[in-house]
Amino acid sequence: MFSLLFYTQEANSIIGSLADETYENFMILTVQNEYLYLTYYNKGEKIIEMTTNRSVNDKNEHKIVIKLIHQNDLLFELDGNIIMENMTEMFYISTVYIGKLDSYIKEQFSNVDGAHFIGCIENVMLNKQSIVKLEHVNQLDRLINTCQITERK
């Protein structure tokens, strides 16, 4: 199970990517034309593309949950709204990139592109354990411990 909270005002951006150890299986979370997409790739081919029917660039916090149920059902949840698809094979997440694409994915699949994420991502969890610790974040004046909604000028 993978989950996170986010908000953004952007219409298009990369939230992140999840990959197995061999990169034969990976998922990309994106905002495209204001809607959230989860795209699953198996051996370089797009197998599943799931989207929500509501805009996510609304300055509200949103919760994403991705989990595998019964070894072959992929659950994609946005704010309690669930979409399920059948997966061709099970995979275990070993690499997580947040806010941009993994460099290997970007190199190998040039058709997968998008701007780096602008907004707030927090409570990134894998199997109900936090995977981002404050000491792993570069401390800059513009970074704070909590997400704040601000108006873009």
C-alpha positions, -999 to 999 in steps of 0.1 A, spaced: 0 0 0 12 35 -9 -4 67 1 2 104 3 -15 138 8 -11 166 -17 -24 199 -30 -15 219 -60 -27 248 -81 -10 235 -113 -29 220 -142 -1 197 -153 27 181 -133 44 149 -121 36 138 -86 59 109 -86 68 74 -98 69 40 -81 90 11 -96 100 -24 -88 136 -34 -85 141 -43 -122 119 -14 -136 99 -40 -155 69 -26 -136 64 10 -126 36 35 -120 35 72 -126 12 96 -108 5 128 -128 -18 158 -129 -29 162 -165 -53 190 -175 -63 194 -138 -71 156 -133 -52 130 -115 -38 100 -135 -22 68 -124 -5 50 -153 9 15 -149 36 2 -172 47 -34 -176 79 -41 -195 77 -7 -211 41 -9 -223 13 12 -210 -11 -14 -195 -35 6 -173 -44 42 -172 -68 53 -144 -81 88 -139 -105 105 -116 -135 125 -127 -127 156 -107 -102 184 -107 -73 183 -82 -58 217 -87 -84 233 -65 -62 243 -35 -77 215 -14 -58 187 2 -63 154 -15 -54 118 -3 -42 92 -28 -41 55 -19 -27 28 -42 -28 -8 -32 -29 -43 -46 -58 -64 -34 -60 -102 -38 -27 -102 -57 -41 -90 -90 -66 -61 -84 -51 -26 -84 -70 -1 -62 -66 36 -69 -83 59 -45 -86 97 -44 -104 112 -14 -124 80 -8 -135 75 -44 -122 41 -56 -113 28 -90 -102 -8 -95 -85 -25 -124 -72 -60 -129 -33 -62 -130 -14 -86 -152 11 -94 -125 20 -85 -90 49 -61 -83 66 -48 -52 76 -12 -49 113 -7 -43 119 28 -57 98 59 -50 104 93 -65 83 122 -53 78 155 -72 95 143 -105 102 113 -126 129 88 -117 158 95 -141 158 59 -155 121 62 -164 127 96 -179 156 83 -200 140 51 -212 105 64 -218 108 98 -234 71 98 -241 64 101 -204 71 137 -195 58 165 -174 69 194 -152 82 189 -117 55 191 -91 46 225 -76 25 224 -45 26 204 -13 32 166 -7 31 152 28 25 120 48 42 98 21 36 62 33 46 28 21 29 -1 38 17 23 65 52 35 73 65 70 67 92 69 40 101 106 41 119 119 72 126 155 78 164 148 80 162 137 43 148 170 31 172 198 23 165 226 48 160 258 29 142 289 41 113 282 17 107 247 31 86 243 62 73 213 81 37 219 72 19 226 40 4 260 37 -20 271 10 -10 304 -6 -24 324 -35 -3 325 -66 2 361 -78 
